Amino acid sequence: MTLPRRLAPIVGLCIAFGSARAQDAAVRIAADPRIELMAIVFRLSGGGFDQAHYVQYDSAVRRQFEPHRAHEAVALARELHEKRAVGFSTVMALAIAFEPFPSLGL
């Protein structure tokens, strides 16, 4: 049996459950503060997440967070990026591991 034939039932179930769930739940679109914060911390550390194409957002982030470039969280992010190649999807996975604001507990 070919791979597409083996995956067809699973894909069908995913579509069925996904559409049923979408009808029952309201969709909420919002920025997640945990993700924004981690992206900014890693951006300050030199670990990516630059938003040069979004000039207003980029300048607002710089204005608000640039004074905190020496913070220990930024230093830790720099170390994780340089020594462990932590970036992008790993940063986002780490961000959603935290509890919501204001506690940010793990």
MOQUI-V455571 format. One record per helix or strand. SS is the DSSP state (helix for helix, strand for strand). FROM is the first residue (numbers start at 1). LEN is the number of residues. If there is no record, write none. Layout:
# MOQUI-V455571
SS,FROM,LEN
SS,FROM,LEN
This chain:
# MOQUI-V455571
helix,3,22
helix,33,12
helix,55,14
helix,72,13
helix,88,10
